[in-house]
Amino acid sequence: MPEILPTIFSNYVELHTAQLGVLLGLFVGLLYRDRPILAYALLFLGVLSAFGNASHIGFMRYSDVATEIEAKPWYFLSALYASTVTNLLLVKYGQPLWRRLPNLPRAQSDEVVRTDDGS
């Protein structure tokens, strides 16, 4: 099986940018349960920071890392949208889907003991 990650991401910065997008999407999904307005505000700020100067925070002054993040924001945004949509769907439809899963037969503890005793 060919390795997928090297074909999608050509360097570490692109991979790290996608990881940051997934992390922000997870935070949006967690906030959406209790405070949906705050979750939408966080999502808006994440999208705004992908195109603005917020990506320069935490990097050295003349490094090329922040420039690369701003040059290719689609890694961050695609990971952010995919994880946000997945989380919002799980919040809405997760429990009904979990209930529809078939119950797997589980061995009761007393059945295991009887089988081990040879009776």
Backbone as numpy.savetxt, mean C-alpha at the origin, in Angstrom:
# Nx Ny Nz CAx CAy CAz Cx Cy Cz
11.05 -17.81 -14.51 10.20 -16.63 -14.51 11.09 -15.38 -14.51
10.86 -14.47 -15.43 11.70 -13.27 -15.47 11.42 -12.38 -14.26
12.44 -11.70 -13.84 12.27 -10.79 -12.70 11.49 -9.57 -13.16
10.45 -9.23 -12.40 9.56 -8.14 -12.81 10.08 -6.78 -12.36
10.59 -6.70 -11.14 11.03 -5.42 -10.60 12.10 -4.73 -11.45
13.14 -5.43 -11.92 14.12 -4.72 -12.74 13.56 -4.21 -14.07
12.50 -4.82 -14.58 11.94 -4.32 -15.82 11.07 -3.09 -15.60
10.48 -2.95 -14.41 9.64 -1.78 -14.12 10.47 -0.62 -13.60
11.37 -0.92 -12.67 12.17 0.13 -12.03 13.60 0.01 -12.50
14.16 1.10 -13.02 15.53 1.05 -13.51 16.54 1.43 -12.44
16.11 2.11 -11.38 17.05 2.43 -10.30 16.31 2.46 -8.97
17.08 2.61 -7.92 16.54 2.54 -6.57 15.58 3.69 -6.26
15.83 4.84 -6.82 14.98 6.01 -6.52 13.56 5.78 -7.01
13.39 5.17 -8.15 12.05 4.89 -8.67 11.32 3.89 -7.77
12.03 2.88 -7.32 11.44 1.89 -6.42 11.04 2.53 -5.09
11.92 3.36 -4.55 11.64 4.03 -3.28 10.47 5.00 -3.41
10.36 5.67 -4.53 9.25 6.58 -4.76 7.93 5.82 -4.78
7.91 4.65 -5.42 6.70 3.82 -5.43 6.37 3.32 -4.03
7.38 2.97 -3.25 7.14 2.53 -1.87 6.53 3.64 -1.04
6.99 4.87 -1.23 6.39 6.01 -0.51 4.93 6.20 -0.91
4.61 6.00 -2.18 3.23 6.09 -2.63 2.35 5.03 -1.99
2.85 3.80 -1.90 2.08 2.73 -1.25 1.87 3.05 0.23
2.90 3.56 0.89 2.79 3.89 2.31 1.75 4.99 2.54
1.77 6.02 1.71 0.77 7.08 1.85 -0.63 6.55 1.56
-0.76 5.66 0.59 -2.05 5.05 0.30 -2.57 4.21 1.46
-1.68 3.53 2.17 -2.09 2.78 3.35 -2.57 3.71 4.46
-1.88 4.83 4.65 -2.32 5.80 5.64 -3.69 6.38 5.29
-3.91 6.65 4.02 -5.21 7.17 3.58 -6.30 6.14 3.86
-6.03 4.88 3.57 -7.01 3.83 3.84 -7.32 3.66 5.31
-6.30 3.78 6.16 -6.52 3.67 7.61 -7.31 4.87 8.15
-7.02 6.05 7.64 -7.73 7.24 8.10 -9.18 7.28 7.61
-9.43 6.64 6.47 -10.75 6.74 5.85 -11.85 6.12 6.72
-11.51 5.13 7.51 -12.54 4.48 8.35 -13.15 5.45 9.35
-12.29 6.22 10.03 -12.78 7.10 11.10 -12.95 8.54 10.66
-12.06 9.03 9.81 -12.09 10.44 9.41 -11.91 10.55 7.89
-12.99 10.40 7.13 -12.84 10.41 5.67 -12.40 11.76 5.11
-12.80 12.86 5.72 -12.39 14.17 5.21 -10.88 14.35 5.37
-10.34 13.93 6.49 -8.90 14.01 6.71 -8.15 13.08 5.74
-8.74 11.95 5.42 -8.10 11.03 4.47 -8.03 11.66 3.08
-9.11 12.32 2.66 -9.10 12.99 1.36 -8.12 14.16 1.36
-7.99 14.87 2.46 -7.03 15.97 2.55 -5.60 15.44 2.45
-5.32 14.31 3.10 -3.99 13.71 3.02 -3.69 13.24 1.60
-4.69 12.69 0.94 -4.51 12.26 -0.44 -4.23 13.46 -1.34
-4.95 14.55 -1.13 -4.74 15.76 -1.92 -3.33 16.31 -1.69
-2.87 16.34 -0.43 -1.53 16.84 -0.15 -0.46 15.93 -0.74
-0.71 14.64 -0.77 0.24 13.72 -1.39 0.38 13.95 -2.87
-0.74 14.16 -3.55 -0.70 14.43 -4.99 -0.05 15.79 -5.25
-0.37 16.76 -4.43 0.22 18.09 -4.58 1.73 18.05 -4.37
2.18 17.26 -3.41 3.62 17.19 -3.14 4.38 16.44 -4.23
3.69 15.60 -4.98 4.38 14.88 -6.06 4.82 15.83 -7.16
4.11 16.92 -7.34 4.44 17.88 -8.39 5.12 19.14 -7.87
5.19 19.29 -6.56 5.74 20.52 -6.00 7.14 20.35 -5.45
7.52 21.27 -4.59 8.85 21.25 -4.00 8.92 20.46 -2.71
7.86 19.81 -2.30 7.86 19.06 -1.05 8.79 17.85 -1.11
9.11 17.39 -2.31 9.98 16.22 -2.41 11.44 16.57 -2.10
11.78 17.85 -2.00 13.15 18.25 -1.66 13.43 18.13 -0.17
12.40 17.97 0.64 12.59 17.90 2.09 13.32 16.60 2.42
14.38 16.69 3.17 15.13 15.53 3.61 16.28 15.14 2.73
16.50 15.82 1.60 17.62 15.51 0.72 18.66 16.62 0.81
19.88 16.27 0.43 20.94 17.28 0.43 20.62 18.35 -0.60
21.21 19.49 -0.41 20.86 20.66 -1.20 21.06 20.46 -2.70
22.17 19.92 -3.14 22.46 19.81 -4.57 22.44 18.37 -5.07
21.66 17.51 -4.43 21.61 16.12 -4.89 20.61 15.99 -6.03
20.79 14.96 -6.82 19.90 14.72 -7.96 18.70 13.86 -7.59
18.61 13.41 -6.36 17.53 12.50 -5.95 16.19 13.20 -6.03
16.07 14.38 -5.46 14.80 15.09 -5.48 14.40 15.48 -6.90
15.37 15.80 -7.73 15.07 16.14 -9.12 14.50 14.93 -9.85
15.01 13.76 -9.56 14.51 12.54 -10.20 13.08 12.24 -9.76
12.78 12.46 -8.49 11.42 12.22 -8.01 10.44 13.15 -8.72
10.81 14.40 -8.88 9.93 15.34 -9.57 9.89 15.08 -11.07
10.94 14.50 -11.62 10.96 14.22 -13.06 10.07 13.03 -13.42
9.90 12.09 -12.48 9.09 10.90 -12.74 8.09 10.69 -11.60
7.09 11.55 -11.48 6.15 11.39 -10.37 5.13 10.27 -10.58
5.09 9.67 -11.76 4.09 8.64 -12.02 4.33 7.38 -11.20
5.55 7.13 -10.77 5.79 5.98 -9.89 5.09 6.19 -8.54
5.25 7.38 -7.99 4.61 7.71 -6.72 3.10 7.71 -6.87
2.60 8.38 -7.90 1.16 8.53 -8.07 0.47 7.22 -8.40
1.08 6.39 -9.24 0.43 5.12 -9.58 0.37 4.20 -8.37
1.44 4.17 -7.57 1.42 3.34 -6.36 0.44 3.91 -5.34
0.38 5.24 -5.25 -0.55 5.88 -4.32 -2.00 5.57 -4.70
-2.33 5.72 -5.95 -3.71 5.46 -6.37 -4.08 3.98 -6.26
-3.17 3.10 -6.63 -3.48 1.67 -6.54 -3.70 1.23 -5.10
-2.83 1.67 -4.20 -3.00 1.25 -2.80 -4.20 1.94 -2.15
-4.49 3.19 -2.53 -5.65 3.88 -1.97 -6.95 3.23 -2.42
-7.06 2.94 -3.70 -8.28 2.30 -4.20 -8.46 0.93 -3.58
-7.38 0.17 -3.46 -7.46 -1.15 -2.84 -7.91 -1.04 -1.39
-7.35 -0.09 -0.65 -7.74 0.08 0.75 -9.18 0.54 0.88
-9.62 1.46 0.06 -11.00 1.93 0.15 -11.99 0.83 -0.22
-11.64 -0.01 -1.18 -12.50 -1.14 -1.51 -12.54 -2.16 -0.39
-11.39 -2.38 0.27 -11.38 -3.30 1.40 -12.17 -2.76 2.58
-12.15 -1.45 2.78 -12.94 -0.87 3.87 -14.42 -1.08 3.60
-14.83 -0.89 2.34 -16.26 -0.99 2.03 -16.73 -2.43 1.88
-15.95 -3.25 1.17 -16.42 -4.60 0.83 -15.63 -5.71 1.53
-14.72 -5.39 2.41 -13.87 -6.40 3.03 -14.63 -7.38 3.90
-15.46 -6.88 4.79 -16.19 -7.78 5.69 -17.20 -8.65 4.96
-17.99 -8.12 4.02 -18.89 -9.03 3.30 -18.14 -10.11 2.51
-17.00 -9.75 1.93 -16.22 -10.77 1.22 -15.63 -11.79 2.18
-15.20 -11.34 3.34 -14.63 -12.25 4.34 -15.68 -13.24 4.83
-16.92 -12.77 4.97 -18.00 -13.66 5.41 -18.37 -14.68 4.34
-18.19 -14.34 3.08 -18.55 -15.26 2.00 -17.52 -16.36 1.77
-16.32 -16.20 2.30 -15.32 -17.24 2.14 -15.80 -18.51 2.82
-15.59 -19.64 2.19 -16.06 -20.88 2.81 -15.26 -21.16 4.09
-15.98 -21.66 5.07 -15.32 -22.03 6.32 -14.55 -23.33 6.10
-13.29 -23.28 6.39 -12.48 -24.47 6.24 -12.71 -25.39 7.43
-12.83 -26.68 7.20 -13.02 -27.59 8.33 -11.77 -27.60 9.21
-11.98 -27.45 10.47 -10.87 -27.44 11.42 -11.01 -28.63 12.35
-9.91 -29.23 12.64 -9.93 -30.37 13.56 -10.12 -29.85 14.98
-11.06 -30.44 15.67 -11.27 -30.06 17.06 -10.17 -30.67 17.92
-9.87 -30.03 19.02 -8.77 -30.51 19.85 -9.07 -31.88 20.46
-10.33 -32.18 20.79 -10.64 -33.49 21.36 -10.53 -34.59 20.31
-10.80 -34.29 19.03 -10.63 -35.29 17.98 -9.16 -35.63 17.79
-8.30 -34.65 17.89 -6.88 -34.89 17.75 -6.37 -35.77 18.88
-6.84 -35.54 20.10 -6.40 -36.34 21.24 -6.87 -37.78 21.09
-8.12 -38.01 20.66 -8.62 -39.36 20.50 -7.83 -40.09 19.42
-7.47 -39.41 18.35 -6.72 -40.04 17.28 -5.31 -40.40 17.75
-4.70 -39.53 18.54 -3.35 -39.82 19.04 -3.32 -40.97 20.02
-4.44 -41.19 20.77 -4.47 -42.27 21.74 -4.71 -43.63 21.08
-5.10 -43.61 19.86 -5.33 -44.87 19.16 -6.75 -45.38 19.32
-7.63 -44.60 19.90 -9.01 -45.07 20.07 -9.92 -44.49 19.03
